[in-house]
Amino acid sequence: MEKIKVIHDSIAHTLTIWIGNPKKETICEESSEEVIFMKDKNGNIIGVEILNYKSAHLDPSLIVETIVKTAAVT
C-alpha cells in the first residue's frame, strides 16, 4: 500500500496531500478555487495543495482520520 503524506503549514496556510511520490512532480495546475494539482509526467494527479487553509480550531495541529472502505462481499 502506498503512503499518503499530509502536510499542514500553519504559517503559509496550506494543506498539501500527496498520494504519489513528490519527486515525480513535473506539472502544477491551479484551479479557480485556490487548489493546486501536482501531476507526474503522464498527467496523473499525485498531489493536491489547498491554499488559504485555516483550521476551524485555534490549535494549529492537524488531526487526520483514516477510513478504509472495501468492496461489499456478496
Backbone torsions as a table, in degrees:
resi	resn	phi	psi	omega
1	MET	NA	134.9	177.6
2	GLU	-74.6	149.5	175.9
3	LYS	-83.0	146.0	171.7
4	ILE	-108.6	129.0	-178.5
5	LYS	-109.5	127.2	178.4
6	VAL	-117.0	125.3	-178.9
7	ILE	-122.9	120.1	177.4
8	HIS	-108.4	114.7	177.1
9	ASP	-101.3	99.9	-175.9
10	SER	-74.0	-14.8	177.9
11	ILE	-85.6	-46.3	179.8
12	ALA	-85.6	-6.7	-179.6
13	HIS	57.7	53.8	175.7
14	THR	-128.3	153.5	173.6
15	LEU	-128.5	116.7	-176.9
16	THR	-113.9	132.1	-179.8
17	ILE	-124.3	117.5	177.6
18	TRP	-102.3	126.2	175.7
19	ILE	-111.7	1.8	176.7
20	GLY	-141.8	-175.3	-178.3
21	ASN	-74.6	117.2	-179.6
22	PRO	-58.8	-25.7	-179.8
23	LYS	-69.0	-15.8	-179.4
24	LYS	-91.6	4.1	-179.4
25	GLU	-68.4	128.2	176.8
26	THR	-128.0	-21.1	-175.6
27	ILE	-134.7	139.6	172.2
28	CYS	-125.4	135.3	176.6
29	GLU	-130.3	129.4	178.9
30	GLU	-98.1	133.3	176.9
31	SER	-86.6	174.1	178.3
32	SER	-76.4	-6.4	-177.9
33	GLU	-103.4	23.8	179.4
34	GLU	59.5	42.1	174.8
35	VAL	-124.2	132.6	178.5
36	ILE	-108.0	131.7	177.4
37	PHE	-104.3	121.6	176.9
38	MET	-96.3	131.7	-174.9
39	LYS	-127.4	155.9	174.8
40	ASP	-86.6	-176.7	-175.6
41	LYS	-64.7	-19.0	178.2
42	ASN	-92.4	0.7	179.8
43	GLY	86.5	8.4	177.7
44	ASN	-79.6	136.6	178.2
45	ILE	-72.2	124.5	178.1
46	ILE	-117.9	-4.0	178.9
47	GLY	-167.1	158.1	179.6
48	VAL	-137.3	135.4	176.3
49	GLU	-123.1	126.7	178.4
50	ILE	-99.4	120.1	180.0
51	LEU	-85.8	154.7	179.5
52	ASN	56.5	37.8	178.2
53	TYR	-82.3	125.4	176.0
54	LYS	-132.9	129.1	179.6
55	SER	-64.5	147.1	178.5
56	ALA	-72.4	-14.3	-179.2
57	HIS	-104.2	157.3	178.3
58	LEU	-71.9	-24.1	-179.8
59	ASP	-71.1	122.5	-177.3
60	PRO	-74.1	-6.3	-179.9
61	SER	-71.5	161.6	-176.4
62	LEU	-122.2	127.8	177.3
63	ILE	-105.6	126.4	-178.5
64	VAL	-114.7	127.1	176.8
65	GLU	-101.4	130.7	179.4
66	THR	-106.6	124.2	178.3
67	ILE	-124.6	122.5	179.3
68	VAL	-109.7	119.5	178.2
69	LYS	-107.1	134.8	178.3
70	THR	-115.9	162.6	179.3
71	ALA	-66.0	143.7	178.9
72	ALA	-67.8	137.9	178.4
73	VAL	-91.6	126.2	-179.8
74	THR	-109.3	NA	NA
